[in-house]
Amino acid sequence: MDKRVEDRRTQPQFELRCGGLHVVIQRFPVWLITLVTTATGTGAAWWTSR
């Protein structure tokens, strides 16, 4: 059981493999999540108010 918990901790949250490109994100920074959600909400409000 300990091995499963240990394996889950080492798995990346995001992994992208495209040809020779390999991008791995271990942990998303809080400021990035905040920026993306704010931009999405602002963009949606602007789009619906047109």
Backbone torsions as a table, in degrees:
resi	resn	phi	psi	omega
1	MET	NA	-36.7	179.0
2	ASP	-63.4	-33.9	-178.7
3	LYS	-65.6	-39.7	178.6
4	ARG	-63.2	-43.5	179.2
5	VAL	-64.7	-40.8	179.8
6	GLU	-65.9	-40.8	178.3
7	ASP	-64.4	-37.9	-179.1
8	ARG	-65.0	-35.4	-179.4
9	ARG	-70.2	-30.2	-176.7
10	THR	-87.7	-11.1	179.2
11	GLN	-72.7	136.9	179.0
12	PRO	-72.0	154.7	176.9
13	GLN	-77.2	-28.5	-179.5
14	PHE	-144.4	131.5	178.4
15	GLU	-139.3	128.6	-179.0
16	LEU	-126.9	123.1	176.4
17	ARG	-123.8	120.5	-179.4
18	CYS	-141.3	98.7	-176.8
19	GLY	63.3	-123.2	178.9
20	GLY	-84.6	-7.1	-179.0
21	LEU	-86.8	129.1	178.5
22	HIS	-135.8	109.3	-178.6
23	VAL	-113.8	128.3	179.2
24	VAL	-128.2	128.3	175.7
25	ILE	-115.6	116.9	-179.0
26	GLN	-76.0	-39.7	-177.4
27	ARG	-152.1	130.7	178.6
28	PHE	-78.3	131.3	177.1
29	PRO	-69.7	144.4	-178.1
30	VAL	-61.2	-39.3	-178.5
31	TRP	-63.7	-32.9	179.1
32	LEU	-70.5	-42.1	177.5
33	ILE	-62.8	-42.4	178.6
34	THR	-63.1	-43.9	179.5
35	LEU	-62.5	-44.8	-178.7
36	VAL	-66.3	-44.0	-179.9
37	THR	-67.4	-37.3	177.5
38	THR	-66.1	-44.5	179.2
39	ALA	-64.3	-39.5	178.8
40	THR	-64.8	-44.5	179.5
41	GLY	-65.3	-41.6	178.4
42	THR	-65.7	-42.9	178.1
43	GLY	-64.2	-40.4	178.7
44	ALA	-66.3	-41.1	178.7
45	ALA	-64.4	-41.8	179.0
46	TRP	-65.8	-42.5	-177.3
47	TRP	-65.7	-41.0	-177.8
48	THR	-77.5	-19.4	-178.6
49	SER	-86.8	-5.2	-178.3
50	ARG	-70.7	NA	NA
